[in-house]
């Protein structure tokens, strides 16, 4: 059940995000200060930091929580679901977990257009990959007697899926969200798997 506090918090988060995204878009991420965002959002810097731990969190969100959501979603897929499909299901959940498609587009545009944000985004995604490899390895090893740690397939599958997600996302952003992101991902995956 959603409480009044939860709803109030969500309204405050959205108002701060609206202000931050507008300022980042108008004057650039690097030139926009936390003090300016707080002032224009009508709150103190201290209050802003209660909602967002860092300036980067205004764009990238809580990547640790999203990474955990991705891992859990992949892990919870039925045993008969392939590693490829389990990962796809995980990304579908993560992409719609926090924001509307319009907000995801705005934030993704900032990430792809700001070198410092893009670098942090890649760093965090590499951590997600490392956390997913054991989950995928376990799914691949089910029913086999092969030594899991010597099997490179899990790492290759996870890296491939991330490359496809990132490529599809960048194409989606460059076309202002007019293309279907899931379809772009499927095209990328089909290309690397030799199916299209």
Protein Blocks (a to p, Z undefined) as FASTA:
>chain_A
ZZfklmmmmmmmmmmmmmmmmmmmmnojklpcfklmmmmnopafklmmmmpmbfklmmno
pmklmmmmmmmmmmmpcfklcfklmmmmmmmmmmmmmmcfklmmmmmmmmmmmmklmmmm
mmmmmmmmmmmmmmmmmmmmgopabdfklpmklmmmmmmmmmmmmmmmmmmmmnnomacf
klmmmmmmmmmnopZZ
